[in-house]
Amino acid sequence: MKLYYTPRSHFSRKVRVLVDALNLQVELINAGNVAEDSAENFGLNPLMRVPTLVDNGCPVFESDYIAQYLVRQFDKNDRFNVLTNDVRTLNARAVMNGVMSAEVELILAARTGIDTEAYLRFNKITESINRGLNWLELRAEIFSGEPSYLGFHLTAMWDHLALYDLVSLNYPKLRDSVGRLSAFAYIAASIPR
Ligand SMILES: N[C@@H](CCC(=O)N[C@@H](CS)C(=O)NCC(=O)O)C(=O)O
């Protein structure tokens, strides 16, 4: 199996942590600059995003669908609660994905020459990150307990936010959860630099 990714990609990292947690052999292929527009770099993903998993020539798109695909194949007991139907967990997943996508919009807009300070649209995108994090902080107890895919997701989101420094991270409960999870070597191994 091959995973198209970039070392800093937070969407890729939640899959990479799951791969490491399940001890799977996956070849990592660096897609390079994700702002570019060549589908070949992205494992033939027409949306030109990472991650994409390719298994025996068959591509799987979307980080959470890739996680589900891996668990259905290799972790029948779903040890990290990837296949959950719990609405609180799914809502937290949706909010984290929204925060992460908003960050991608801001970063790639700036990278491709857009002055993000000049357009109101980007104010709303930034505010969605702040409100999303606040929403998660108020429900931080869902990240307690044994490491799960939700915790991998939180850590991937948080470390990326810390790296790019686009918003302030004054969320002590989320920070504590990330600190606890980062003590696991298989989670810390992929911290973006
Ligand atoms: N919903 C997708 C989001 C993936 C995504 O946005 N990845 C970013 C990198 S972290 C990307 O490749 N962006 C390229 C672009 O938006 O042009 C997933 O969960 O896999």
PDBQT file of the ligand as one rigid body, heavy atoms in Angstrom, charges set to zero:
ROOT
HETATM    1  N1  LIG A 201     -11.433  16.171   3.157  1.00  0.00    +0.000 N 
HETATM    2  C1  LIG A 201     -10.063  15.848   2.799  1.00  0.00    +0.000 C 
HETATM    3  C2  LIG A 201      -9.200  17.094   3.002  1.00  0.00    +0.000 C 
HETATM    4  C3  LIG A 201      -7.772  16.886   2.516  1.00  0.00    +0.000 C 
HETATM    5  C4  LIG A 201      -7.012  18.204   2.408  1.00  0.00    +0.000 C 
HETATM    6  O1  LIG A 201      -7.586  19.309   2.376  1.00  0.00    +0.000 OA
HETATM    7  N2  LIG A 201      -5.686  18.080   2.327  1.00  0.00    +0.000 N 
HETATM    8  C5  LIG A 201      -4.861  19.250   2.117  1.00  0.00    +0.000 C 
HETATM    9  C6  LIG A 201      -3.492  19.061   2.763  1.00  0.00    +0.000 C 
HETATM   10  S1  LIG A 201      -3.591  18.866   4.524  1.00  0.00    +0.000 SA
HETATM   11  C7  LIG A 201      -4.615  19.423   0.636  1.00  0.00    +0.000 C 
HETATM   12  O2  LIG A 201      -4.107  18.504   0.011  1.00  0.00    +0.000 OA
HETATM   13  N3  LIG A 201      -4.995  20.577   0.076  1.00  0.00    +0.000 N 
HETATM   14  C8  LIG A 201      -4.759  20.881  -1.301  1.00  0.00    +0.000 C 
HETATM   15  C9  LIG A 201      -5.779  21.858  -1.816  1.00  0.00    +0.000 C 
HETATM   16  O3  LIG A 201      -6.755  22.168  -1.088  1.00  0.00    +0.000 OA
HETATM   17  O4  LIG A 201      -5.605  22.319  -2.929  1.00  0.00    +0.000 OA
HETATM   18  C10 LIG A 201      -9.597  14.659   3.635  1.00  0.00    +0.000 C 
HETATM   19  O5  LIG A 201     -10.111  14.470   4.743  1.00  0.00    +0.000 OA
HETATM   20  O6  LIG A 201      -8.756  13.900   3.148  1.00  0.00    +0.000 OA
ENDROOT
TORSDOF 0
